[in-house]
Amino acid sequence: MAVFFLHPGPVFPTTTPEPIFLSPLPCAVQGQAQHAHKGFPVTPIPGHSDSPPAGGAPIHASGYGWRHGSRINPTLDNVSFTVEPGEKVLLLGESGAGKSTLMAAIAGVLGSDEDGDATGTLTVGGIDPRHTKGVAGLVLQDPDSQVISSRVGDDVVFGCENLGVDRETMWARARWALDVVGLELPLDHDTAKLSGGQKQRLALAGVLAMGAKVILLDEPTANLDPEGVDEVRRAVIDAVNRTGATLVVVEHRVGIWADDVDTAIVLGTGERGIIAHGPVRHVIDTQGARLARQGVWIPGITPQLPAARPVDTPVTDDNAVLGGQELVVGWNMDEPVSPPRNVSIPAGASTVITGDNGAGKTTLALTLAGLLAPLDGRVVASPALSHGTGSSSPHDWSSRQLAGRIGVVFQDPEHQFVARTVREELELGPKIIGGADRRSLTDRILGRHSTGELDEKDRDRIDELLARLRLDHLAKANPFTLSGGQKRRLSVATALVTAPRVLVLDEPTFGQDRRTFTELVVLLRELTDQGVSLISVTHDHLYADALGDYRLEITAR
């Protein structure tokens, strides 16, 4: 649902007030704004000091469960626990255990009775979280999805505005919150120029400015490089120590937070409910091996992965599947992200692209994949790859030609979902390749009938991918209701279903639990054994050690 607000006036001196239209809203604030329109009272947070009142709120669940309206089985079932005010909790569990669903429920934004069925009870501060405003604030894993405004200050005060905080107080809070999270930026700083770690700290500042008694972080470091992870972790711990707020963090990697939290709660999947609950170190020491099998990254328990197979021979035009000649990449000529470079990608091997944030790794990968035109120079595909296209440049190929030759897995899985169900998502590629589906993109998204049929080979491949990636039980589910790990596996499946000869993956292990990570690495290695060429952008050293047959280190200008 899109919600629009008229800004009460210019934030900084201007000649006339400008309306600011904001959509979509961040998860926690969207729920508050919608409730305000349904008649729920919005009580301003009292006080005119720089910081809102300190302290945390308790969370209590008793037999709580939730089933999405499009699902037969519940995502959560029989969940019972108590979190004390000011307690710091690490919420663990394998992909699909319902961690994000539980966080949305605590934030009060899970949905109405029309969206699903709830059982049991869940309260925050003794109140149903769907009926509270500003008590819990939720920070999600995708930094870009939570930026509302073009200026830092406007972004921080957005939640305060919707809670009815007076103008003088909310701007004092904005400065205080930015200081707490370590963002020493002017209020009119352009949010588009922030790094991923800075955007996550900006989202945290917005939660703090609202005066949230409960801070909820749903894999806040999943999409960040190691430097960004450390920035966010330090900002979070400093914030909760200064405010006394209750903290609940969802994370697959225990080691990031183990020294800073009090308690670990582990959600089960096959066995619903809570399978472990106690002091975090005690849970690790007594349940570590079991949790590792459940998919949790436990310090000291390293998954068994294949080793990289270094490419020993020089990569030339004769053995390269893709190459860039004097290649300049970027989104516009005024701001190229790299100097001219020559790049060669070996055929039948796994190439990893590493480097600093902002160095242009993703931009280079998308250019090699034919989805982005080079600013200068050219990308050249091998004769075997370009055969039948009429051009050696992937950017010149049609969508159908690209789909059968180069598959792409985007950093954000949702960016490539267009269908109503998981199975329909996988059917789309083969229909395009085979020409069976000649509907417009709009028709396909809206689910209008296609006269084309998949052949038996296509159906068998879809069934095989669903089973291999543990999505077969979700074939009829809406892709947008999947967990983060399930969405990532689906995005990989959509790229593989057309059997491309080159597969480009942008940070494919972001947000993956230990089990899914291992399965993905093994699957990708099997692809290279079949002659598929891989190109992966990654910050993950375990992934690079397993699949870094050939490495490209990209440095910023």
C-alpha positions in Angstrom: 0.0 0.0 0.0 1.4 3.4 -1.0 1.0 6.1 1.7 1.7 9.7 0.9 2.4 12.6 3.3 2.7 16.3 2.9 5.8 17.6 4.6 4.8 20.2 7.2 7.2 22.8 5.8 10.7 23.3 4.6 13.4 21.6 6.7 16.0 24.1 5.7 15.5 27.7 4.7 13.8 27.9 1.3 11.5 30.4 -0.4 8.4 28.2 -0.4 7.5 24.9 1.3 7.8 21.9 -1.0 5.6 18.8 -0.8 7.6 15.7 -0.3 6.0 12.5 -1.5 7.3 9.4 0.2 6.6 5.8 -1.0 7.1 3.1 -0.1 7.5 3.5 3.7 10.0 1.6 5.8 8.4 -1.5 7.4 8.0 -0.3 11.0 6.9 3.3 10.1 4.5 2.0 7.3 2.6 0.0 9.9 2.4 3.0 12.2 1.2 5.3 9.5 -1.5 2.9 8.3 -2.8 2.4 11.8 -3.0 6.2 12.3 -5.4 6.2 9.3 -7.5 3.5 10.9 -8.3 5.5 14.0 -5.6 4.3 16.4 -4.4 7.1 18.7 -0.9 8.4 18.0 0.5 9.7 21.3 3.5 12.0 21.0 6.5 10.9 22.8 6.9 13.4 25.7 9.9 15.5 26.4 11.8 18.4 24.8 15.4 17.2 25.5 17.8 16.1 22.9 17.1 12.4 23.5 13.9 10.6 24.0 13.1 8.9 27.4 15.5 6.0 28.0 14.6 2.4 28.9 13.4 -0.8 27.3 10.2 -2.7 27.0 9.5 -6.4 27.6 8.5 -8.9 24.9 6.3 -11.9 25.7 5.1 -14.7 23.5 2.9 -17.6 24.6 2.1 -20.3 22.0 2.4 -17.7 19.3 2.1 -18.8 15.6 1.5 -17.3 12.2 0.4 -18.7 8.9 0.7 -16.6 5.7 -2.6 -16.5 3.8 -1.0 -18.1 0.8 0.4 -21.0 2.8 -1.0 -24.3 4.1 1.5 -24.8 6.9 2.4 -22.1 9.5 5.7 -20.2 9.3 5.7 -20.0 13.1 4.1 -22.4 15.5 4.0 -22.7 19.3 6.6 -20.0 20.0 6.9 -19.1 23.7 9.5 -16.8 25.4 10.0 -13.7 27.5 12.6 -11.0 26.9 13.1 -8.6 29.8 13.4 -4.8 29.4 16.9 -3.9 28.3 17.9 -7.5 27.5 20.1 -8.1 24.4 18.9 -11.1 22.4 20.3 -13.0 19.4 17.6 -14.7 17.4 18.9 -17.7 15.5 17.6 -20.5 13.3 18.1 -21.9 9.8 16.7 -20.3 6.7 12.9 -20.6 6.7 12.6 -21.0 10.5 10.4 -17.8 10.7 12.9 -15.4 12.2 11.9 -12.5 9.9 8.2 -13.3 10.4 8.7 -13.1 14.2 10.5 -9.8 13.9 7.7 -8.3 11.8 5.2 -9.6 14.3 7.0 -7.9 17.2 7.2 -4.7 15.2 3.5 -4.8 14.6 3.7 -4.9 10.8 3.1 -8.5 10.0 -0.3 -7.9 8.6 -4.0 -8.0 9.3 -6.3 -11.0 9.6 -6.7 -10.8 5.9 -3.0 -11.5 5.4 -2.8 -14.6 7.6 -3.8 -16.3 10.7 -2.2 -15.8 14.1 -2.5 -18.1 17.1 -1.5 -17.6 20.7 -0.4 -14.2 22.1 2.4 -11.8 21.5 2.8 -8.5 23.5 5.4 -5.7 23.6 5.3 -3.7 26.8 2.1 -5.7 27.7 0.3 -4.5 24.5 -0.5 -6.2 21.2 2.2 -4.7 19.0 -0.3 -4.1 16.2 -1.9 -1.5 18.4 1.3 0.4 19.5 3.1 3.3 17.8 6.9 3.9 18.1 7.5 1.3 20.8 9.4 -1.1 18.5 11.6 0.0 15.5 12.7 -2.5 12.8 15.9 -2.2 10.7 16.0 -4.6 7.8 18.9 -6.2 5.9 18.7 -4.2 2.6 20.2 -0.8 3.2 18.6 0.8 0.1 15.1 -0.4 0.9 14.9 1.8 4.1 16.1 5.1 2.8 13.1 7.4 2.5 14.3 10.9 1.8 17.1 12.5 -0.2 18.5 14.3 2.8 19.9 12.7 6.0 17.9 14.9 8.4 14.6 14.3 6.7 15.2 10.6 6.8 15.9 10.5 10.5 12.8 12.5 11.5 10.4 10.7 9.3 9.2 8.4 12.1 9.0 11.3 14.5 6.7 13.2 12.2 4.3 10.2 12.0 4.3 10.0 15.8 3.3 13.6 16.2 6.6 14.8 17.8 6.8 18.6 17.7 9.2 20.2 15.3 11.8 21.5 17.8 12.0 18.2 19.6 12.3 16.0 16.6 15.3 18.0 15.1 17.1 17.9 18.5 16.5 14.2 18.5 17.8 13.8 14.9 21.1 15.4 15.9 21.3 13.3 19.0 20.5 10.1 17.1 23.1 10.8 14.4 25.7 11.3 17.1 24.8 8.1 18.8 25.3 6.0 15.6 28.5 7.8 14.7 27.2 9.6 11.5 28.9 13.0 11.6 27.1 14.4 8.7 25.2 17.6 8.0 21.4 17.3 8.0 21.2 18.1 4.3 23.7 15.5 3.3 22.6 13.5 0.2 21.5 10.0 1.3 22.4 8.6 -2.2 26.1 9.2 -1.3 26.0 7.0 1.8 27.7 3.6 1.9 25.7 0.5 2.8 27.0 0.6 6.4 26.1 4.3 6.7 22.6 3.6 5.4 22.1 1.0 8.0 23.2 3.4 10.7 20.9 6.0 9.3 18.0 3.6 9.6 19.1 2.9 13.2 19.2 6.7 13.9 15.5 6.9 12.7 14.5 4.2 15.2 16.4 5.9 18.0 14.8 9.3 17.2 11.4 7.8 17.5 12.2 6.8 21.1 11.7 3.1 20.4 11.9 0.9 23.5 12.6 -2.2 21.4 15.2 -2.2 18.6 14.7 -5.0 16.1 17.5 -5.8 13.6 16.7 -8.3 10.9 20.2 -9.4 9.6 21.4 -5.8 9.6 24.9 -6.8 8.4 23.9 -9.4 5.8 24.5 -7.1 2.8 27.6 -5.4 4.1 31.4 -5.8 3.7 33.5 -6.6 6.8 34.1 -2.8 7.4 30.4 -2.1 7.2 29.6 -5.0 9.5 31.9 -3.6 12.2 30.5 -0.1 11.8 27.0 -1.2 12.3 27.7 -3.6 15.2 29.6 -0.9 17.2 26.8 1.6 16.5 24.1 -0.8 17.6 25.8 -1.7 20.9 26.6 1.9 21.7 23.0 2.9 21.0 21.4 0.2 23.3 24.0 0.8 26.0 23.1 4.6 26.0 19.4 4.2 25.8 18.7 1.0 27.7 16.5 -0.2 24.9 15.7 -3.9 24.5 17.6 -5.4 21.5 16.7 -8.4 19.3 19.0 -9.2 16.5 18.5 -11.9 13.8 21.8 -13.2 12.4 23.1 -16.4 10.9 26.7 -15.7 12.0 26.9 -15.9 15.8 30.4 -14.6 16.0 29.5 -11.1 15.0 27.3 -10.5 18.1 28.2 -13.2 20.6 30.4 -10.9 22.8 27.8 -8.2 22.9 24.4 -9.9 23.6 23.0 -11.6 26.7 20.8 -14.3 25.4 20.3 -16.6 22.4 16.9 -17.9 21.2 16.9 -20.5 18.5 13.8 -21.2 16.4 13.3 -24.7 15.0 12.1 -25.6 11.6 11.2 -29.3 11.4 10.5 -29.1 15.2 8.5 -26.0 15.6 8.9 -23.6 18.5 12.0 -22.8 20.5 14.7 -25.4 20.4 17.3 -23.6 22.5 17.1 -20.6 24.9 19.7 -19.3 27.3 22.9 -17.3 27.9 24.5 -17.0 24.5 27.8 -18.7 25.5 26.0 -21.5 27.2 23.9 -22.1 24.1 27.0 -22.2 21.9 28.9 -24.5 24.2 26.1 -27.0 24.7 24.3 -26.8 21.4 27.0 -25.7 19.0 27.2 -28.9 16.9 23.4 -29.2 16.7 23.0 -25.6 15.8 25.6 -25.9 13.1 23.6 -28.8 11.6 20.5 -26.5 11.8 22.4 -23.9 9.6 23.7 -21.5 12.3 27.3 -20.3 11.8 29.1 -21.3 15.0 32.6 -19.9 15.6 35.2 -22.7 15.2 32.9 -25.0 13.2 33.9 -24.5 9.6 31.8 -26.1 6.8 33.4 -28.7 4.5 33.8 -27.0 1.2 35.5 -27.8 -2.1 38.8 -26.1 -2.7 39.4 -23.6 -5.5 41.1 -24.9 -8.7 43.5 -22.1 -9.6 43.8 -21.2 -13.3 47.5 -21.7 -14.0 47.6 -20.8 -17.7 47.4 -17.2 -18.9 43.9 -16.2 -19.9 43.9 -15.1 -23.5 41.3 -14.6 -26.3 41.6 -18.3 -27.1 40.4 -19.5 -23.6 38.3 -16.6 -22.4 34.5 -16.8 -22.5 34.1 -13.0 -22.0 36.6 -10.1 -22.2 36.7 -6.4 -21.8 39.0 -4.3 -24.0 39.9 -0.8 -22.6 36.7 -1.1 -20.6 35.3 1.9 -18.8 32.2 1.1 -16.7 29.7 3.3 -14.8 26.1 4.6 -14.9 26.9 7.8 -16.7 29.9 9.4 -18.5 30.3 12.1 -15.8 31.0 9.5 -13.1 32.9 6.5 -14.4 33.6 4.1 -11.5 36.9 2.8 -12.9 39.8 3.7 -15.2 40.1 1.8 -18.5 40.9 -1.8 -17.9 41.4 -5.0 -19.8 39.5 -8.0 -18.4 39.5 -11.6 -19.4 37.2 -14.3 -17.9 38.4 -17.9 -18.3 35.9 -20.4 -19.8 34.7 -23.2 -17.6 36.2 -21.8 -14.4 34.9 -19.8 -11.4 36.0 -16.2 -11.3 35.6 -14.1 -8.2 35.7 -10.3 -8.3 36.8 -8.7 -5.0 37.7 -5.2 -3.9 36.7 -2.2 -1.9 33.2 -0.7 -1.6 32.6 1.7 -4.5 35.3 0.2 -6.7 32.8 -0.8 -9.3 32.6 -4.6 -8.8 28.9 -4.9 -9.4 29.0 -2.4 -12.3 31.7 -4.4 -14.0 29.8 -7.7 -13.5 26.6 -6.2 -15.0 28.5 -4.8 -17.9 30.1 -8.2 -18.6 26.7 -9.7 -18.4 25.3 -7.5 -21.1 22.9 -5.7 -18.8 24.8 -2.4 -18.8 26.4 -0.7 -21.7 30.1 0.2 -21.3 30.9 3.9 -21.1 33.9 3.2 -23.3 35.7 0.2 -24.7 33.8 -3.0 -25.5 32.8 -6.4 -24.0 33.5 -9.3 -26.3 32.0 -12.8 -26.0 33.8 -15.9 -27.3 32.6 -17.2 -30.7 31.1 -20.2 -28.9 29.0 -18.0 -26.6 28.0 -15.5 -29.2 27.2 -18.0 -31.9 23.8 -17.3 -33.5 23.4 -13.8 -32.0 24.8 -11.7 -34.8 27.1 -9.8 -32.5 30.1 -10.5 -30.2 28.8 -7.9 -27.7 26.4 -9.2 -25.1 24.8 -5.8 -24.8 23.6 -6.0 -28.4 21.8 -9.3 -27.8 18.0 -9.6 -27.4 16.5 -10.6 -24.1 15.9 -14.1 -25.4 19.5 -14.5 -26.6 20.9 -13.2 -23.3 18.6 -15.5 -21.2 19.9 -18.6 -22.9 23.6 -17.6 -22.6 24.2 -15.5 -19.5 22.2 -15.9 -16.3 22.3 -13.2 -13.6 21.7 -13.5 -9.8 21.2 -10.0 -8.4 22.3 -8.9 -5.0 18.7 -8.3 -4.0 16.7 -11.4 -5.0 13.4 -9.4 -5.1 14.7 -7.4 -8.0 14.2 -10.3 -10.3 10.8 -11.6 -9.1 7.8 -10.9 -11.4 5.5 -13.9 -11.0 2.8 -14.9 -8.5 4.2 -18.2 -7.4 7.6 -19.9 -7.0 6.9 -22.3 -9.8 5.6 -19.6 -12.2 8.8 -17.7 -11.5 10.8 -20.7 -12.8 8.5 -21.2 -15.8 9.0 -17.7 -17.1 12.6 -18.2 -18.4 12.0 -21.4 -20.4 8.9 -19.8 -22.0 10.8 -16.8 -23.1 13.7 -18.9 -24.5 11.3 -21.3 -26.3 9.1 -18.5 -27.6 6.1 -20.1 -26.0 5.3 -17.0 -24.0 4.9 -14.0 -26.3 2.8 -12.0 -23.9 4.0 -8.5 -22.8 5.8 -8.2 -19.5 2.8 -6.6 -18.0 0.6 -9.5 -19.1 3.1 -12.0 -17.5 3.2 -10.0 -14.2 -0.5 -9.8 -14.0 -0.8 -13.5 -14.7 -2.8 -13.2 -17.9 -3.2 -16.5 -19.7 -0.5 -17.8 -21.9 -1.3 -20.2 -24.7 2.3 -21.6 -24.7 3.1 -24.8 -23.0 6.4 -26.0 -21.4 7.8 -29.2 -22.8 8.5 -32.2 -20.5 12.2 -31.4 -20.4 11.5 -27.9 -19.0 9.1 -29.3 -16.4 11.6 -31.9 -15.3 14.3 -29.3 -14.9 12.0 -27.1 -12.8 11.1 -30.0 -10.6 14.8 -30.9 -10.2 15.8 -27.3 -9.3 12.9 -27.0 -6.8 14.0 -30.2 -5.1 17.7 -29.5 -5.2 17.3 -26.0 -3.7 14.7 -27.2 -1.1 11.9 -25.1 -2.6 9.6 -27.9 -3.7 7.3 -27.5 -0.7 7.0 -23.8 -1.6 6.2 -24.2 -5.3 2.8 -22.5 -4.9 4.0 -19.8 -2.5 4.3 -16.1 -3.3 8.0 -15.4 -3.9 7.8 -12.3 -1.7 6.6 -14.2 1.3 9.7 -16.4 1.3 12.5 -16.0 3.9 15.7 -14.2 2.8 17.6 -17.5 2.3 14.7 -19.0 0.3 14.5 -15.9 -1.9 18.2 -16.2 -2.6 17.8 -19.9 -3.6 14.9 -19.0 -5.8 16.9 -16.3 -7.5 19.7 -18.8 -8.3 17.1 -21.3 -9.6 15.6 -18.6 -11.9 19.0 -18.0 -13.4 19.8 -21.7 -13.8 16.5 -22.9 -15.2 17.5 -21.7 -18.8 20.8 -23.6 -18.6 23.0 -20.6 -19.3 26.7 -21.1 -20.3 27.8 -18.1 -18.1 26.4 -17.4 -14.6 27.0 -14.0 -13.0 26.3 -13.7 -9.2 26.4 -10.5 -7.2 27.1 -11.3 -3.5 25.3 -14.7 -3.7 26.1 -15.6 -0.1 24.6 -12.5 1.6 22.3 -13.6 4.4 22.8 -17.3 3.9 22.8 -19.8 6.7 25.6 -22.3 7.0 23.7 -25.1 5.4 22.4 -23.1 2.4 25.9 -21.5 1.9 27.4 -25.0 1.7 24.8 -26.3 -0.7 25.2 -23.3 -2.9 28.9 -23.6 -3.1 28.7 -27.3 -4.0 26.0 -26.6 -6.6 28.1 -23.9 -8.2 31.2 -26.2 -8.3 29.1 -28.8 -10.0 28.2 -26.3 -12.7 31.8 -25.6 -13.5 32.4 -29.3 -13.8 29.7 -29.2 -16.5 31.5 -26.4 -18.3 29.5 -23.4 -17.0 31.6 -20.3 -16.4 31.0 -18.4 -13.2 31.6 -14.8 -12.3 30.9 -13.8 -8.7 31.2 -10.5 -6.9 31.9 -11.3 -3.2 33.3 -10.1 0.1 33.2 -13.6 1.5 36.6 -15.1 2.0 35.2 -18.7 2.5 33.3 -18.4 -0.8 36.4 -17.0 -2.6 38.6 -19.8 -1.1 36.2 -22.4 -2.4 35.4 -20.9 -5.8 38.2 -18.5 -6.6 39.8 -20.4 -9.5 40.6 -17.0 -11.0 40.5 -13.7 -9.1 40.0 -10.1 -10.2 40.9 -7.6 -7.5 39.2 -4.3 -8.3 40.5 -1.1 -6.6 38.7 2.3 -6.4 39.8 5.2 -8.5 
